[in-house]
Amino acid sequence: MELREVIGRRRSIRFLRPYMPVEPEKIQMMFEAARIATHWGNVQSLRAVAIHRHTAPQEVLDALKAVVVGWQLRIAPVVIVWYCDPEQVEEQGNRLRQLMDVGALGFGPEDVKRSTLEEKFIPAFKEIKDFLKAPGLNEIDCGQGMAQATLMAYELGLGSCFLGTPDGDAILKVLGVPSHCRLLLMQCVGYPMEHWEAGGQRPRQPFESLFWMNTYGNPYPRSQAVVDELTRDKMFTRPAPLPERAAELEYLERALKLKAPGLF
Ligand SMILES: Cc1cc2nc3c(=O)[nH]c(=O)nc-3n(C[C@H](O)[C@H](O)[C@H](O)COP(=O)(O)O)c2cc1C
């Protein structure tokens, strides 16, 4: 399947087959995709614990809590707890040296360039270390890794849905993750029970209200030919709500005995 179609089919899938474990190799593939994602200065602060419902200790399963639509955590065969380790910023100097050695900074490690790196770049980064460890840049790059993992999951026939939580510290504590780390998101992963369309392409803000050319307020031109091409390539799919969605939801809720799934 072409990348455009995968992007178009990636959708939050809340209804997963609770009885069907996910092969560790597939979660590994998600992690492999996350590991090679881009990260500022190659710091790589993204970390994760994959919790397999069928083998994890009950105490760990009980610790997983979300504020909104949290019932997904009780049926998902795997919950990936993605977190950020901001202390990786301490390794920034070494990561930059590595990048220079392999020519990824746009220049090689000749003497003069090496001393510029050692005397200018690395000290400059050290000076703003606290800013770099604060929530911000690292989280953005962690998100890029998680996005790649999500596309990989789709490609492997898996469904997934991210869940936020205000109980991040407590969850990481039960998992034994060092206390300086920050929980980013939980991601339920499993084989989908719902159709891949999951009710259709979810509504999005108009293109014209999001992107600008040259200056703010000057809408980025949206060519209809491009829209048509992406529609042909299946990146754009039927918009929600699909006529069969209400019946699908009713069926899924009955199958999973979600008496009152509501928001919790
Ligand atoms: C950062 C992030 C946090 C999210 N948190 C939750 C959550 O706590 N509970 C939930 O049910 N869905 C959560 N979602 C899923 C979104 O609600 C979902 O992306 C949205 O409904 C649009 O659907 P789509 O992803 O299929 O386009 C989250 C998604 C993201 C990206």
The ligand as a Gaussian input file, in Angstrom:
#p B3LYP/6-31G(d) Opt

LIG

0 1
 C       -2.338000      13.647000      21.765000
 C       -3.608000      12.859000      21.687000
 C       -4.322000      12.563000      22.831000
 C       -5.510000      11.860000      22.767000
 N       -6.188000      11.547000      23.920000
 C       -7.321000      10.816000      23.841000
 C       -7.997000      10.410000      25.042000
 O       -7.554000      10.695000      26.157000
 N       -9.136000       9.694000      24.923000
 C       -9.618000       9.341000      23.697000
 O      -10.633000       8.677000      23.648000
 N       -9.003000       9.714000      22.539000
 C       -7.865000      10.428000      22.594000
 N       -7.199000      10.763000      21.437000
 C       -7.785000      10.392000      20.135000
 C       -8.448000      11.617000      19.503000
 O       -9.610000      11.913000      20.206000
 C       -8.686000      11.329000      18.040000
 O       -7.461000      11.549000      17.406000
 C       -9.785000      12.180000      17.432000
 O      -11.003000      11.662000      17.854000
 C       -9.745000      12.228000      15.918000
 O       -9.820000      10.934000      15.389000
 P       -8.744000      10.404000      14.359000
 O       -7.444000      10.243000      15.121000
 O       -9.255000       9.122000      13.846000
 O       -8.625000      11.412000      13.289000
 C       -6.012000      11.460000      21.505000
 C       -5.282000      11.755000      20.341000
 C       -4.094000      12.432000      20.426000
 C       -3.312000      12.698000      19.146000

